[in-house]
Amino acid sequence: MKKFQIVIALLYFVVLAGCGGGGNSTSGSKVPGAPVLQSIQVTPSTPSIASGLSQQFTATGNYSDNSSKNLTNSATWSSSNTGIATVSSVGAATGKAPGSASITATVSGVSGSATLTVTAPALVSLAVSPASASVALGSTVQFTATGTFTDGSTQNLTTSVQWSSTNPAVAGINANGTPGLAVGMVLGTSSISAASGSISASSTLSVTNAVLSSLAVTPATVSIAQGTTVQFAATGTFTDGTTQNLTTFVQWASANPSVAGINVNGAPGLAKGLAPGVANITATSGSVSSSAVLTVTNATLTSIAVTPANASLPLGTLQQFTATGTFSDGSTQDVTGIVTWSSSNTSVASITVSGLVTARNLGTVTITAASGSINGSASASVNAADLASLRLPRAMSRLLQPPVSSFLRLAPSMTEARAT
């Protein structure tokens, strides 16, 4: 009997051990009757983002009792190609380069995936530089458009954006077919814009008065004899294309003042040859300058010709005479300003140091130009002034015109005469 009881006891413990030790086992086996995770769904399933942007994925667990649960924060996330896309511990994927990668969520050995397509970086903003600019009338300024993309990169988009000017009468854009090149048309202000799709940016352009852009000195090259002069002229070209004689406004200088002086006798641009050699004659206005080459020779004056050779001057008028010198090297030059002028009879015709004659009384004189021992002359005859107009005094006009009353008195008798 005792043996039988022992056998029964052993069988009880065997059965109890087979049932898991009364439910207190810690072996990790599933709780009897608990729902089992069967699949994981990752959403969105096939998203597409530009490189540099992020996409949030969601992991939803599906269980054996048809229930579901958000497992996004508890799942283990991974990317099949981290060079294309990376994913955080909470399912946020970031595009790194164009391509495709599988984004996977795993819980307790159960996984679910989605395919992420990464496209090229997308433009997020534009910047136009300079942000504000000022340009002289007729001048140009180059604008640049810089794009910033979703991956943080930047790119010069000057040639691919659409440029526009809010006031094209003031400032034109894409001058000469060059993208972003603005030109000042008239004084004023305009906004210069660059656009790509729905993204745009702009800059402010002010057009100011034209400024000097270049100078030209004439004659560009000239040769004169020692002791003679030559007049240089400075012509300025402005940003609006206009030109102006700036001879009296520029600063004149001689690179070799021992060879050639400039501004002789206070005359702007008048150069005088002082010694044989070469000197650059320069005109400057602000930062703009230009030069001419002046060569001074050792040629000597051999003769002087005065023109006009035979002048006829009405009384009271003026006549400019010119002296042209011929030199030993065969060259000729206007020497009007350096010769000594004289009149054989100043009561008939006087002459200034520059060769300007005034006809004072009737008669004939000889006008002479001399330089040292060399001289030349011309004849000038002063005659009666030409009748330009005849205007009678008002009193004389009245005497020559019979009063209206005389005609009125004659009218009746004239009428009677017709009647008879």
C-alpha positions as CSV (number, residue, x, y, z in Angstrom):
1,M,0.0,0.0,0.0
2,K,2.8,2.3,0.9
3,K,4.6,1.6,-2.4
4,F,1.4,2.3,-4.3
5,Q,1.1,5.7,-2.6
6,I,4.7,6.5,-3.5
7,V,4.0,5.6,-7.2
8,I,0.9,7.8,-7.2
9,A,2.9,10.7,-5.8
10,L,5.6,10.4,-8.4
11,L,3.1,10.3,-11.2
12,Y,1.6,13.5,-9.8
13,F,4.9,15.4,-9.9
14,V,5.5,14.1,-13.4
15,V,2.2,15.4,-14.6
16,L,2.7,18.7,-12.7
17,A,6.2,19.2,-14.3
18,G,4.7,18.6,-17.7
19,C,2.1,21.4,-17.1
20,G,4.9,24.0,-16.5
21,G,5.3,23.8,-12.8
22,G,1.9,25.3,-11.9
23,G,2.3,28.5,-14.1
24,N,5.3,30.0,-12.1
25,S,8.0,29.1,-14.7
26,T,10.2,31.9,-16.1
27,S,11.3,30.1,-19.2
28,G,10.1,32.9,-21.5
29,S,7.3,30.9,-23.1
30,K,4.3,32.8,-24.4
31,V,1.4,33.4,-22.1
32,P,-1.3,31.0,-23.0
33,G,-4.1,32.8,-25.1
34,A,-2.1,36.1,-25.8
35,P,-2.3,37.5,-29.3
36,V,0.7,36.8,-31.5
37,L,2.4,39.4,-33.8
38,Q,2.0,38.1,-37.3
39,S,3.2,41.0,-39.6
40,I,4.4,44.6,-39.7
41,Q,3.2,47.2,-42.2
42,V,5.5,50.2,-43.0
43,T,3.9,53.3,-44.4
44,P,4.0,55.2,-46.7
45,S,4.9,52.2,-48.8
46,T,6.6,53.9,-51.8
47,P,7.4,57.6,-51.0
48,S,9.8,59.8,-53.0
49,I,11.8,62.7,-51.6
50,A,14.5,65.1,-52.9
51,S,18.0,64.6,-51.6
52,G,18.4,66.3,-48.3
53,L,14.8,66.0,-47.3
54,S,13.3,63.6,-44.7
55,Q,10.4,61.2,-44.7
56,Q,8.7,59.9,-41.5
57,F,7.8,56.2,-41.7
58,T,5.2,54.4,-39.5
59,A,5.4,50.7,-38.4
60,T,2.0,49.1,-37.6
61,G,1.9,45.6,-36.1
62,N,-0.8,43.2,-37.0
63,Y,-1.7,40.5,-34.5
64,S,-3.3,37.0,-34.5
65,D,-6.5,38.4,-32.9
66,N,-6.9,40.8,-35.8
67,S,-5.8,43.8,-33.7
68,S,-3.1,46.3,-34.7
69,K,-0.6,48.4,-32.8
70,N,1.7,51.3,-33.6
71,L,5.2,49.9,-33.2
72,T,7.1,52.9,-34.7
73,N,9.0,53.8,-31.6
74,S,9.7,50.3,-30.4
75,A,10.8,48.8,-33.8
76,T,14.3,48.5,-34.9
77,W,14.8,50.5,-38.1
78,S,17.3,49.9,-40.9
79,S,18.1,51.1,-44.5
80,S,19.3,48.8,-47.2
81,N,21.6,51.5,-48.6
82,T,22.8,54.2,-46.2
83,G,24.5,55.9,-49.0
84,I,21.1,56.7,-50.5
85,A,19.1,57.1,-47.3
86,T,19.6,56.8,-43.6
87,V,16.9,56.1,-41.0
88,S,16.7,57.1,-37.4
89,S,15.6,55.0,-34.4
90,V,12.1,56.3,-34.7
91,G,11.7,55.8,-38.5
92,A,12.7,59.2,-39.9
93,A,14.5,58.6,-43.1
94,T,16.8,61.2,-44.8
95,G,17.7,61.2,-48.5
96,K,21.4,61.4,-49.1
97,A,21.8,60.8,-52.9
98,P,19.5,59.9,-55.8
99,G,18.5,56.2,-55.9
100,S,16.3,53.7,-54.0
101,A,16.6,52.1,-50.6
102,S,14.4,49.7,-48.5
103,I,13.5,51.0,-45.1
104,T,12.7,48.1,-42.7
105,A,11.1,48.0,-39.3
106,T,11.7,44.8,-37.2
107,V,10.0,43.7,-33.9
108,S,10.6,40.2,-32.3
109,G,11.9,38.8,-35.6
110,V,8.9,40.1,-37.6
111,S,9.8,42.7,-40.3
112,G,8.1,45.0,-42.7
113,S,9.6,47.3,-45.4
114,A,8.9,50.2,-47.7
115,T,10.8,51.5,-50.7
116,L,12.1,55.1,-50.5
117,T,13.1,56.8,-53.8
118,V,15.5,59.7,-53.5
119,T,15.5,62.2,-56.3
120,A,18.0,65.0,-57.2
121,P,18.2,68.0,-54.8
122,A,15.3,70.5,-55.2
123,L,15.7,74.2,-55.3
124,V,14.4,75.8,-52.1
125,S,15.5,79.5,-52.4
126,L,17.2,82.1,-54.7
127,A,19.5,85.0,-53.9
128,V,20.3,87.8,-56.3
129,S,23.5,89.7,-55.9
130,P,24.4,92.5,-55.6
131,A,21.3,93.0,-53.3
132,S,21.2,96.6,-54.3
133,A,23.3,98.4,-57.0
134,S,23.8,101.8,-58.6
135,V,24.8,102.2,-62.2
136,A,25.5,105.3,-64.3
137,L,23.2,106.1,-67.2
138,G,24.3,104.0,-70.2
139,S,26.5,101.7,-68.0
140,T,25.9,98.0,-67.2
141,V,26.0,95.9,-64.1
142,Q,26.1,92.1,-63.9
143,F,23.6,90.4,-61.5
144,T,24.1,86.9,-60.3
145,A,21.4,84.4,-59.1
146,T,22.5,81.7,-56.6
147,G,20.2,78.8,-55.8
148,T,20.1,76.9,-52.5
149,F,18.9,73.3,-52.7
150,T,17.3,70.8,-50.3
151,D,20.7,69.0,-49.6
152,G,22.2,72.4,-48.5
153,S,24.2,72.8,-51.7
154,T,24.3,76.0,-53.7
155,Q,24.7,76.6,-57.4
156,N,25.1,79.6,-59.7
157,L,21.8,79.7,-61.7
158,T,22.4,83.0,-63.5
159,T,22.1,81.5,-67.0
160,S,19.1,79.3,-66.1
161,V,16.7,81.6,-64.2
162,Q,14.2,84.0,-65.8
163,W,15.3,87.6,-65.4
164,S,13.0,90.6,-65.5
165,S,12.9,94.3,-64.7
166,T,9.9,96.0,-63.1
167,N,10.7,99.2,-65.0
168,P,12.4,98.3,-68.3
169,A,12.3,102.0,-69.4
170,V,14.7,102.7,-66.5
171,A,16.8,99.6,-66.6
172,G,16.9,96.9,-69.2
173,I,17.9,93.3,-68.4
174,N,19.8,90.6,-70.3
175,A,21.6,93.4,-72.3
176,N,23.4,92.2,-75.4
177,G,21.9,88.7,-74.8
178,T,23.8,88.3,-71.5
179,P,21.7,86.8,-68.7
180,G,21.5,89.1,-65.7
181,L,23.3,92.0,-67.4
182,A,21.4,95.2,-66.6
183,V,21.8,98.5,-68.4
184,G,20.8,102.0,-67.2
185,M,18.4,103.5,-69.7
186,V,17.1,106.7,-67.9
187,L,17.4,108.1,-64.4
188,G,15.3,106.2,-61.9
189,T,14.9,103.0,-59.9
190,S,13.9,99.5,-61.0
191,S,13.7,96.1,-59.3
192,I,15.7,93.3,-61.0
193,S,14.2,89.8,-60.4
194,A,15.3,86.2,-61.0
195,A,12.7,83.4,-61.0
196,S,12.8,79.6,-61.3
197,G,9.3,78.1,-61.2
198,S,7.6,79.5,-58.1
199,I,10.8,80.6,-56.4
200,S,12.1,84.1,-57.0
201,A,14.4,86.8,-55.6
202,S,15.1,90.4,-56.5
203,S,17.5,93.3,-56.2
204,T,17.1,97.1,-56.4
205,L,18.9,99.0,-59.2
206,S,19.3,102.8,-59.2
207,V,20.3,104.6,-62.4
208,T,22.3,107.8,-61.9
209,N,23.7,110.5,-64.2
210,A,26.1,109.5,-66.9
211,V,29.8,109.6,-65.9
212,L,33.0,109.9,-67.9
213,S,34.1,106.6,-69.2
214,S,37.0,107.5,-71.5
215,L,39.2,110.3,-72.9
216,A,40.7,110.8,-76.3
217,V,43.6,113.3,-76.9
218,T,44.0,114.7,-80.4
219,P,46.2,114.8,-82.3
220,A,47.3,111.4,-81.1
221,T,50.8,111.8,-82.5
222,V,52.3,115.0,-83.8
223,S,55.7,116.4,-84.6
224,I,56.6,120.1,-84.2
225,A,59.8,122.1,-84.5
226,Q,61.6,123.5,-81.5
227,G,60.1,126.8,-80.4
228,T,56.7,126.2,-82.0
229,T,53.3,125.2,-80.4
230,V,50.5,122.7,-81.1
231,Q,47.0,122.8,-79.6
232,F,45.8,119.5,-78.1
233,A,42.2,118.7,-77.5
234,A,40.6,116.3,-75.0
235,T,37.3,114.7,-75.9
236,G,35.4,112.8,-73.2
237,T,33.0,109.9,-73.9
238,F,30.4,109.3,-71.2
239,T,28.6,106.1,-70.2
240,D,25.4,107.1,-72.1
241,G,27.5,107.4,-75.3
242,T,27.6,111.1,-75.5
243,T,30.8,113.0,-76.1
244,Q,32.0,116.4,-74.9
245,N,35.0,118.7,-75.5
246,L,36.8,118.7,-72.1
247,T,39.9,120.5,-73.1
248,T,39.4,123.3,-70.6
249,F,38.3,120.9,-67.8
250,V,40.9,118.2,-67.7
251,Q,44.3,118.3,-66.0
252,W,47.1,118.5,-68.6
253,A,50.6,117.2,-68.0
254,S,53.9,116.7,-69.9
255,A,55.9,113.6,-69.1
256,N,59.0,115.5,-70.2
257,P,58.6,119.2,-69.4
258,S,62.2,119.9,-70.6
259,V,61.2,118.8,-74.1
260,A,57.6,120.1,-74.2
261,G,55.7,122.5,-72.0
262,I,51.9,122.4,-71.7
263,N,49.3,125.0,-71.0
264,V,51.5,127.6,-72.6
265,N,50.5,131.2,-71.7
266,G,47.6,129.7,-69.6
267,A,46.0,128.1,-72.6
268,P,44.7,124.6,-71.7
269,G,46.2,121.9,-73.9
270,L,48.6,124.3,-75.7
271,A,52.0,122.6,-75.9
272,K,55.3,124.2,-76.9
273,G,58.4,122.4,-78.1
274,L,61.4,123.4,-75.9
275,A,64.1,121.0,-77.0
276,P,64.4,118.1,-79.4
277,G,63.0,114.9,-78.0
278,V,59.7,113.1,-77.2
279,A,57.1,113.8,-74.5
280,N,53.8,112.2,-73.7
281,I,51.1,114.8,-73.2
282,T,48.4,113.5,-70.9
283,A,44.9,114.7,-70.1
284,T,43.3,113.4,-66.8
285,S,39.9,113.7,-65.2
286,G,39.5,111.8,-62.0
287,S,40.6,108.2,-62.7
288,V,40.2,108.6,-66.5
289,S,43.2,109.6,-68.6
290,S,44.6,109.5,-72.1
291,S,47.8,110.5,-73.8
292,A,49.3,111.7,-77.0
293,V,52.9,111.6,-78.3
294,L,54.6,114.8,-79.1
295,T,57.9,114.8,-80.9
296,V,60.0,118.0,-81.0
297,T,62.4,118.2,-83.9
298,N,65.5,120.4,-84.4
299,A,64.1,121.7,-87.7
300,T,64.4,125.4,-88.3
301,L,62.0,127.8,-89.9
302,T,62.8,128.7,-93.5
303,S,59.7,130.7,-94.6
304,I,56.4,132.0,-93.6
305,A,53.2,132.3,-95.7
306,V,50.4,134.6,-94.6
307,T,46.8,134.0,-95.6
308,P,44.6,135.4,-97.0
309,A,47.2,136.8,-99.4
310,N,45.0,139.7,-100.6
311,A,42.2,140.5,-98.3
312,S,39.4,143.0,-99.0
313,L,37.9,144.3,-95.7
314,P,34.7,146.4,-95.5
315,L,35.3,149.3,-93.1
316,G,34.7,148.4,-89.5
317,T,35.0,144.6,-90.0
318,L,37.4,142.0,-88.7
319,Q,39.7,139.6,-90.5
320,Q,41.7,136.7,-89.1
321,F,45.1,136.2,-90.7
322,T,47.0,132.9,-90.5
323,A,50.8,132.3,-90.6
324,T,52.0,128.9,-91.9
325,G,55.7,128.1,-91.4
326,T,57.8,125.9,-93.6
327,F,60.7,124.2,-91.9
328,S,64.1,122.8,-92.9
329,D,62.8,119.3,-92.8
330,G,60.1,120.1,-95.3
331,S,57.3,120.1,-92.7
332,T,54.7,122.8,-92.4
333,Q,53.0,124.1,-89.3
334,D,50.6,126.7,-88.2
335,V,52.7,129.4,-86.5
336,T,50.0,132.0,-86.1
337,G,50.4,132.0,-82.3
338,I,54.2,132.3,-82.2
339,V,55.0,134.9,-84.8
340,T,55.1,138.7,-84.3
341,W,52.3,140.4,-86.2
342,S,52.4,144.0,-87.6
343,S,50.5,146.4,-89.8
344,S,52.2,148.9,-92.1
345,N,49.5,151.5,-91.2
346,T,47.6,150.9,-88.0
347,S,45.3,153.9,-88.7
348,V,44.0,152.0,-91.7
349,A,44.1,148.5,-90.2
350,S,45.3,147.4,-86.7
351,I,46.3,143.8,-85.8
352,T,46.5,141.9,-82.6
353,V,49.2,139.5,-81.4
354,S,47.0,136.6,-82.6
355,G,46.7,138.0,-86.2
356,L,43.2,139.5,-86.0
357,V,42.9,142.6,-88.1
358,T,40.4,145.5,-87.6
359,A,39.5,147.7,-90.7
360,R,39.6,151.3,-89.4
361,N,39.9,153.6,-92.4
362,L,39.9,153.4,-96.1
363,G,43.2,152.4,-97.6
364,T,45.7,149.5,-98.2
365,V,48.2,148.0,-95.7
366,T,50.7,145.2,-95.5
367,I,50.2,142.6,-92.8
368,T,53.5,141.0,-91.8
369,A,54.2,137.9,-89.7
370,A,57.8,137.6,-88.4
371,S,59.8,135.1,-86.4
372,G,63.4,136.1,-86.0
373,S,64.8,137.0,-89.4
374,I,62.1,135.0,-91.2
375,N,58.9,136.8,-92.2
376,G,56.0,136.7,-94.6
377,S,53.3,139.2,-95.6
378,A,49.9,139.8,-97.2
379,S,48.0,142.7,-98.5
380,A,44.8,144.1,-96.9
381,S,42.5,146.7,-98.5
382,V,39.9,148.5,-96.5
383,N,37.0,149.7,-98.6
384,A,33.6,151.4,-97.9
385,A,31.2,149.4,-95.9
386,D,28.6,147.4,-97.8
387,L,25.0,148.6,-97.6
388,A,23.4,145.9,-95.5
389,S,20.0,147.6,-95.1
390,L,18.3,151.0,-95.3
391,R,15.9,152.1,-92.6
392,L,14.3,155.5,-92.7
393,P,13.6,157.4,-89.6
394,R,9.9,157.4,-88.6
395,A,9.5,161.2,-89.1
396,M,10.8,160.9,-92.7
397,S,8.4,158.0,-93.3
398,R,5.5,160.2,-92.3
399,L,6.7,163.0,-94.7
400,L,6.8,160.5,-97.6
401,Q,3.3,159.1,-96.9
402,P,0.3,161.6,-97.3
403,P,-2.1,161.5,-94.4
404,V,-5.3,159.5,-94.7
405,S,-7.4,162.6,-94.5
406,S,-5.9,163.8,-97.9
407,F,-7.3,160.7,-99.5
408,L,-10.6,161.3,-97.9
409,R,-10.8,164.8,-99.2
410,L,-10.0,163.6,-102.7
411,A,-12.6,161.0,-102.7
412,P,-15.7,163.1,-103.4
413,S,-14.1,165.0,-106.3
414,M,-12.9,161.7,-107.7
415,T,-16.4,160.4,-107.5
416,E,-17.8,163.5,-109.2
417,A,-15.3,163.2,-112.0
418,R,-16.4,159.7,-112.6
419,A,-20.0,160.8,-112.7
420,T,-19.4,163.5,-115.4
